[in-house]
């Protein structure tokens, strides 16, 4: 995993690792992970630290109305659109230290390295922090990069509310990150996002880099089944309208749909809220979520069709009312060929082992691909574990991913000069 000879362009791996560890202190959990939910005070602390580091590296800072942060290193021709890289700083409630954060701080390390080596680029280089990528506090995920790409309008983005009814717009104002810039009005020359794989393939195959060529399409749903809550003792089994029983059958249905479209389909019920949630009351209402993923949009549509028909049948058999809403959708993404090629060339320049990959997770790059040439760089994570406090990586993987990012950015930004 060492860099091959023939190039003196390499990031400072120790500095990058220390930067990651310093960011991980904000929202650190007992099990070694991080909890920085979007637009909380801890998220504000992480944003403030990133801004401080970026300004120390000579960057100018822009913040748009969705709270997206852009740290710019000037190019020789600042009228040209920037080469953009980045990811997110928000985490899951029991998140890890690297999901999203690696992509942001690898971008910062690229800028620090360009400064160290006195490299001037033709295009400006920017690092982005996208707001609420995780979608854990405010659904849907990737909402702010979606507004940037024109998938959602600004009003929709700012009106997303958490479980307590607090909106993104209100919370951006509260933490001081409701920026003045219009969202997505500036062109982007190319976009790269470095990220942990969040799966087991790279580590299992002993590959250092995943060259991401495509990303799975996704559909998210919210389902409410409503029956009648009644006493668990006097109510005969054949007279019940048990919303939780209906939900249990839906969970089984969703799992079967995923298995029927194996091996690449994924189907998940990730959240279930039961009302009134009392031990001796038959549940009268249950809220649940459904997540479908597949790299073929036609298969994804078939999964949708099977689920809708199945849920309707279950509700009718038990005597339940149903409300089913698709709240999030994007089609499978094919990343732009020249950006994928720039990643491959970076791998070759550094002498790393690599393989092509399809991303199973959603990333801001999937929306950026709507408005700019884009690609992604994956590094392994230990045992493929992510969205978990024990999420971990080896330092050399972090170094490798950032080195490839450096070369890919220079390919698109255009290296003009290099000092001694």
Secondary structure, DSSP 8 states (H G I E B T S, - for coil): ----SS------HHHHHHHHHHHHTTTB-TTS-B---TTSHHHHHHHHHHHHHHHHTT-EEEEBTT--EEEEE--S-TTS-EEEEEE-----TTB-SSTTHHHHHHHHHHHHHHHHTT-EESS-EEEEE-TT-S-SSSSSTTHHHHHHTTSS-HHHHHT-B-TTS-BHHHHHHHHT---SB-TT-S-EEEEEEEEE-SSSHHHHTT-SEEEEEEE-EEEEEEEEEE----BTTTS-GGG---HHHHHHHHHHHHHHHHHHTTTT-EEE---EEEES--TTB---EEEEEEEEEES-HHHHHHHHHHHHHHHHHHHHHHT-EEEEEEEEEE--EE--HHHHHHHHHHHHHHT--EEEEEE-S--HHHHHTTTS-EEEEEE--GGG--SSTT----HHHHHHHHHHHHHHHHHHH-EEE---
